[in-house]
Amino acid sequence: MLCYVMMEELPGAFGSSGSFALRLGQTVFSSASLFFMCLDVSFYSYTAFCFLVIVMGLVIPWSITLLVIDGYTVFIQKLPIQRRLITTIISGDIVLSYLSLAAASSTEGVTNLLLESGSHCPAKLCARFQFSAAMAFLSWFLTSASCLFNFWLVCCV
């Protein structure tokens, strides 16, 4: 009974309105990152940019799927929380969190290198790549936050 009370009070745990907000933010930020990276075709020239596009392409369906499940849980019917489900969500969040951080960091590093060289990247294009990396960092932050909230949930299930 104590664990059930803790689950209800945990703001970002799976099946709560906080989790719904975190997943919505992940979806928005990762979609914005992908959108601003893909506005120009020249991102194919650099592996770090391709890596960011691939990772954000993985984060978007993951976040949308969990957004739909959280929305169903919050607005329609409370689903029972199972240990295997929470463990799967934590595992996916950990993997995507590390990949998002690596992709955002590598994109920012390559963009800064291109800006310092001066001749390889016009300022407008590099600013777009930097904005895409910033959106990826925000998506990473929300993914890692939801992972930490769900870690607390595992002990009670």
PABALUM-840898 format. One record per residue (C-alpha): x, y, z; residue in three letters. Coordinates in pm, whole numbers, padded with zeros to 5 digits, always signed. Layout:
N
XYZALA/...
END
This chain:
157
+00000+00000+00000MET/+00288+00236+00074LEU/+00429+00186-00276CYS/+00091+00257-00435TYR/+00073+00587-00249VAL/+00426+00670-00362MET/+00337+00596-00725MET/+00045+00835-00716GLU/+00261+01114-00575GLU/+00553+01067-00814LEU/+00507+01345-01069PRO/+00688+01208-01375GLY/+00633+00835-01334ALA/+00473+00630-01609PHE/+00100+00678-01634GLY/+00091+01023-01474SER/+00018+01363-01618SER/+00381+01459-01552GLY/+00496+01170-01768SER/+00252+01280-02037PHE/+00405+01630-02030ALA/+00761+01491-02044LEU/+00676+01270-02344ARG/+00503+01559-02519LEU/+00813+01774-02469GLY/+01038+01496-02598GLN/+00825+01463-02908THR/+00821+01836-02976VAL/+01194+01891-02920PHE/+01309+01585-03112SER/+01076+01672-03401SER/+01210+02028-03404ALA/+01567+01898-03402SER/+01498+01666-03692LEU/+01309+01936-03882PHE/+01582+02199-03854PHE/+01854+01950-03941MET/+01671+01829-04251CYS/+01585+02173-04393LEU/+01904+02157-04592ASP/+02042+01854-04772VAL/+02403+01941-04691SER/+02383+01762-04356PHE/+02468+01437-04541TYR/+02826+01559-04573SER/+02902+01499-04205TYR/+02860+01180-04007THR/+02769+01360-03685ALA/+02473+01526-03854PHE/+02355+01196-04001CYS/+02387+01040-03655PHE/+02164+01312-03508LEU/+01901+01253-03777VAL/+01902+00878-03713ILE/+01879+00915-03336VAL/+01600+01173-03352MET/+01427+00940-03598GLY/+01433+00676-03322LEU/+01333+00909-03039VAL/+01023+01043-03215ILE/+00833+00710-03250PRO/+00942+00601-02901TRP/+00814+00923-02748SER/+00492+00923-02949ILE/+00415+00564-02850THR/+00466+00636-02480LEU/+00279+00967-02517LEU/-00025+00778-02648VAL/-00003+00520-02367ILE/+00035+00794-02104ASP/-00253+00987-02256GLY/-00473+00678-02248TYR/-00373+00612-01887THR/-00431+00970-01772VAL/-00746+01060-01962PHE/-00937+00735-02021ILE/-00847+00444-01798GLN/-00576+00380-01540LYS/-00362+00088-01660LEU/-00201-00152-01412PRO/+00171-00091-01375ILE/+00382-00403-01432GLN/+00749-00446-01347ARG/+00839-00581-01693ARG/+00673-00285-01864LEU/+00852-00030-01648ILE/+01185-00209-01696THR/+01136-00201-02074THR/+01054+00170-02065ILE/+01359+00243-01850ILE/+01583+00042-02082SER/+01455+00226-02389GLY/+01490+00561-02216ASP/+01848+00488-02108ILE/+01957+00382-02456VAL/+01787+00674-02628LEU/+01912+00916-02363SER/+02275+00819-02421TYR/+02231+00823-02798LEU/+02063+01166-02787SER/+02338+01311-02572LEU/+02608+01168-02799ALA/+02436+01292-03115ALA/+02371+01640-02978ALA/+02726+01673-02848SER/+02886+01554-03170SER/+02663+01781-03378THR/+02749+02081-03165GLU/+03120+01998-03181GLY/+03123+01962-03558VAL/+02919+02280-03601THR/+03161+02477-03383ASN/+03453+02337-03581LEU/+03287+02439-03907LEU/+03217+02788-03774LEU/+03578+02834-03665GLU/+03709+02726-04004SER/+03487+02987-04166GLY/+03481+02861-04521SER/+03294+02534-04484HIS/+02964+02651-04342CYS/+02762+02967-04405PRO/+02653+03139-04082ALA/+02282+03084-04147LYS/+02329+02712-04211LEU/+02553+02662-03907CYS/+02306+02852-03689ALA/+02038+02609-03803ARG/+02262+02314-03711PHE/+02329+02469-03369GLN/+01957+02516-03310PHE/+01900+02153-03406SER/+02165+02044-03155ALA/+02004+02261-02885ALA/+01667+02096-02947MET/+01836+01756-02924ALA/+01988+01856-02587PHE/+01644+01955-02458LEU/+01501+01624-02580SER/+01787+01443-02405TRP/+01717+01629-02081PHE/+01349+01529-02082LEU/+01430+01167-02172THR/+01677+01136-01887SER/+01430+01300-01647ALA/+01155+01051-01734SER/+01407+00768-01698CYS/+01496+00883-01345LEU/+01130+00917-01244PHE/+01061+00565-01366ASN/+01363+00430-01175PHE/+01185+00534-00858TRP/+00876+00350-00976LEU/+01059+00017-01022VAL/+01115-00037-00650CYS/+00742-00022-00582CYS/+00616-00253-00855VAL/
END
